[in-house]
Amino acid sequence: MQFRRLCRGADFFYQVELPEVFFFDHPVDTVVGRASCSDYFVFGQRCTVGNNHGVCPTFGESVFMMSDSKVISSCRIGGLVIIGANTYIKDQEIPSGSLVFGQEPGVVIKERKFDFVMDCAREVFWYE
């Protein structure tokens, strides 16, 4: 039998290792399976992080998952990335400094948005 940790309506698989610095923005109905998350990881309500046949996603530093976003399987999410509301990403690599939105297989990636994402990170974590 496997056990899970619960945190105010969020469900974390027992093997999830959260980063040193993270922020849950109203995490109701969020499910986080095995994944590798770096510092400054942020997610909102009804987000899903999960594996597919034992293959788990990895997240770079300063990744924001907006409400209802999903990252499944062998995704590699770079640093300074915003995953838009209602976005579904599966088996895809997302470059650092991107804004991402849409549904698999038609995900749209807007690259080179480092300044915009860094402004969001500063607003949440107040770091320079």
C-alpha positions in Angstrom: 0.0 0.0 0.0 1.3 3.4 -0.9 0.7 6.5 1.2 0.5 10.1 0.2 1.1 13.4 2.0 -1.8 15.8 2.0 -1.4 19.6 2.2 -4.7 21.6 2.2 -6.3 19.9 -0.7 -3.2 19.1 -2.6 -2.1 15.5 -3.1 1.6 14.7 -3.2 2.9 11.2 -4.0 5.0 10.0 -1.1 8.2 10.0 -3.1 7.9 13.7 -4.2 11.0 15.7 -3.1 9.9 19.3 -3.0 12.7 21.9 -3.6 14.1 24.1 -0.9 12.1 27.2 -2.1 8.5 26.8 -3.5 5.1 28.4 -3.4 1.6 26.9 -3.6 -0.8 29.5 -4.8 -4.2 28.2 -3.7 -3.3 24.5 -4.4 -6.9 23.1 -4.1 -7.3 19.9 -6.3 -3.6 19.8 -7.3 -1.9 16.4 -7.7 1.9 16.1 -7.9 3.3 12.7 -8.7 7.0 11.9 -9.0 8.9 14.6 -10.7 12.2 16.5 -10.3 11.4 20.1 -9.3 14.0 22.9 -8.8 13.8 26.0 -6.5 11.2 28.7 -7.1 8.6 26.2 -8.3 5.1 27.7 -8.2 1.7 26.1 -9.0 -1.9 27.1 -8.6 -5.2 25.3 -8.3 -6.0 22.1 -10.1 -2.5 21.5 -11.5 -1.3 18.0 -12.3 2.3 16.7 -12.5 2.4 13.0 -13.3 4.3 10.1 -14.8 3.4 7.9 -17.7 4.7 4.3 -17.5 7.2 5.4 -14.8 8.7 8.3 -16.8 8.5 11.6 -14.9 8.9 15.2 -15.8 11.7 17.5 -14.7 11.4 21.2 -14.0 14.1 23.9 -14.1 14.4 26.8 -11.6 11.5 29.4 -11.5 8.7 27.5 -13.2 5.1 28.7 -12.8 2.2 26.3 -13.4 -1.0 28.4 -13.7 -4.4 26.9 -12.8 -5.5 23.7 -14.5 -2.2 23.1 -16.2 -0.8 19.6 -16.6 2.7 18.3 -17.2 2.9 14.6 -17.9 5.6 12.0 -18.7 9.1 12.8 -20.1 8.7 16.6 -20.2 11.8 18.7 -19.6 10.8 22.1 -18.6 13.6 24.7 -18.6 14.1 27.5 -16.1 12.1 30.7 -16.0 9.0 29.2 -17.7 5.3 30.1 -17.3 2.9 27.3 -18.1 -0.4 29.0 -18.9 -3.8 28.2 -17.5 -5.4 25.1 -19.0 -2.2 24.0 -20.7 -1.5 20.3 -21.3 2.1 19.3 -22.0 3.1 15.6 -22.6 6.5 14.2 -23.7 7.9 17.6 -24.7 10.9 19.8 -24.0 10.2 23.4 -23.2 13.2 25.8 -23.5 14.1 28.2 -20.7 12.6 31.6 -20.7 9.3 30.5 -22.4 5.6 31.2 -22.1 3.7 28.1 -22.9 0.0 27.6 -23.6 -2.4 25.3 -25.4 -3.2 21.6 -25.5 -1.1 18.6 -26.6 -0.3 18.2 -29.6 -0.8 21.9 -30.4 1.2 23.5 -27.6 2.4 27.1 -28.4 5.8 28.1 -27.1 6.7 31.8 -27.0 10.5 31.9 -26.4 12.9 34.5 -25.1 10.6 35.9 -22.4 13.3 35.8 -19.6 12.6 39.4 -18.4 8.8 38.9 -18.2 9.2 35.6 -16.2 11.9 37.1 -14.0 9.5 39.9 -13.1 6.9 37.4 -12.1 9.5 35.5 -10.0 10.6 38.7 -8.2 6.9 39.5 -7.5 6.4 36.2 -5.8 9.7 35.6 -4.1 11.2 39.1 -3.8 14.7 38.2 -4.9 17.2 40.0 -7.0 
